[in-house]
Every structure is written in C-alpha cells, then in structure tokens.
Amino acid sequence: MTHVPYDAYDAPFPHEPYTPHTPPAQPFEQQPHLTYPWQPPPPKAPPAPRLPRHPAPGRHSDLRKLRGAYRVQRRVATLTALGYFTLFLVLSALAPSFMTGTVSGGLTTGLLLGLCQLPVTCLALVLFERTARRRLDPLSERLRRQRASTTPPDGEAP
C-alpha cells in the first residue's frame, strides 16, 4: 500500500480513508451545477426553427408589387382630396380678392370652390375603387389562389 499524504480539503473527516479526487469531465464553467442553490437553472437553448418545405407563395415579387400598388393608390387618393382642400385654403388666405370675386348671379369664386370640395372627394373615392378593381384585386386574388394551392388540408402538418 502506498502512502498518500492527507489533504484536509479533500477528505470530509480525518479518520476516513483517503479517496483520490477525480477531476470533472467538463471545465468548471461548463459544469451543469449551480454556483448558488437558489439560482434558477440556466436557460435552455431554443429549438432550431423549422424550415418550410416549400417557399411561401409570392413571397417576394408578388407581395412587393401588391404593397407598392396599394401605397401608390393611397397616396394618389389622399393627395387628390387633401390637395384640393389645401389649394382652397391657400387661395382663401393669399388671394381674398380672387375668392370674393363673383362668378355669376352673386355666386363667389370661394363659394363655388367650396361646393366643389364634395364632388372632388367623391371623384377620389371612385378612382380609388376603380383602380383597386382593375389593378389590385387581380394581384391579391392570384396570391390567394397560390396560397390555397400550397396549403395542406386541415389536420395535416405543413
């Protein structure tokens, strides 16, 4: 029997036989135990994201075209209605002699332009609907059909 020197830090009691200390399999920083017992366990790594089997239909070009068409349509309709109203306000503030001029039978230019506000707004709405039916609805319908053709029936995993 070989004599091993006594290490007070390794043996719990001096009268028990010495058992050699085996180093941990992992470095200290990677050991799964906690430094303090009241600490929560370290967070688990999130699961790897599932990749779709097929790319999303119309993912880039068709959706980009649809968004761009909606954006242009909203801007045109908004600028038509608000632009006319802004023109009316600017003329009222900067050209009062023009706005108070009579057109016919006591009807002033300002009153005529104010009464035209409603038809201009209605015209912007009509043009909005017309361009939506002609340009945007076919694009969105095509995207819906593509989505329906690639979506699996209910109950099946994608």
N, C-alpha and C positions, 0 to 999 in steps of 0.2 A: 504494500500500500504506500502510495506516495503522499507526502505531506504537503497540503495546500495551506498557504497562510490564511489566517482568519481575516475576513473583511466584515466589519461591523455593519456596513451598508447593505450587503447582500443577504446576510442571514438574519431572520427575524429574532431569533433568540440565540444566545451564545452556547447553550447546551445542545442544540440540534446540530446534526452533521451538516457540513457544508455541501451545498449543491452548486455546481458551476453555473454561472449566469450565461444564458444563450442570447446573443444579440437578436433584436427584432428582424423579421424578414423584410420589413419596409423601413425606409428612413423615418426619422421621428416626425417630420412634417406631414407625411402621408399616412400615419397610423390612424386607424378609424376611431380610436378612443378620444374622448374629450379632455381638454385641459381641466375644466371645471365641471363637476357633475350637473350643475344647474343650467348649463348652456344647452340650447336646443341643438339637435343634430345638424350637421351641415346640410345645405340644400342638395337635393338630388339633381343630377343633370336632366334637363328637359329631354323628352323623347325626340328622336330625329323626325323632322317633318316628312309627312307622306307626300310623295310627288305624284301628281296626276298621271294617269296612264296616257291620256291624250291631252294636248294643249287645249286651253279654253277656246271656244269658238269665237272667231272675230276678235281675238284678244287685243290686237294692236291696231291694225289699219282700219277696220270697220268701226270699232268703238271710237277711235280718234276722229274719224270722219264725222260720225254722228255727233260727238261732243262739239266739234268745230262748227257744224251746221247749226246746232242749237244756239251756240254762242253768237254766231253771226245774226241769226234770226232775232234773238232777244235784243241785241244791240240796235239793229235797224228799227225794230218796232218801238223801242224805248226812245231812241233819238228822234224818231219822227214825231211822236206825241210831245215829248218834252222840248224838242227843238222849236216846234211851232209855238208852244206856250212861252218859251224863253224869248222868242222873237217878239211876241205880243208884249211882254213885259218891258223889253228893251225899247221898243218903239214908244210905249206909253211914257217911259221915263225920259228918253232922249229926244223924242220928236213929238211934243204935245201939239204943235200946230198941225202936223200931219194927221194925228189921231182925232183931232176935233174938227177936221175938215168934213164937209158934208159930201155924201156920195149922191143921193137923190132923195127928195122929199123929206128932208130932216134927218135921214139916217147917216150917222157919222161913221167915219172910217174905223174908229176904235170899236164901236158897237158892232159893225159888220165883221171885223176880225175876231171879236169875242164870240159872236154867234157861230163863226166858222170853226171854233175850237171843238165842238162836239162832232161835226162831220169828219174832221181830220183825225180825231181819236178813233172814231168808228172805222175809218179807212185803214188806220194802222192795224186794228184788230182783224179786219177782213183780210188784209195782206198777210198777216201772221198766220191765220188759219189756212189760207190758200197755199202758201209756201210750205207749211207743215205737211199738208196732204200730198203735195207734189214731190217734195224732196226728203223730208224726214221720216214720214210713215213707211215708205218702201224700205229704207235702210233699217229701221227698227224692226220691221216685220221679218226681214231676211235674218237679222240676228236672232230673233225669237225662234224661227224655224231651225236655224243651226243649233241653237241650244236644246231644242226639243229632240232633235235627231241624235245628239250626243249624250243626253241624259238617260241613265238606265231606268227601267221600270221600277215602281215602288217595291221596296223590300229587298232589292239587290244592292250590294255595296258598289260604290263607284270605282 
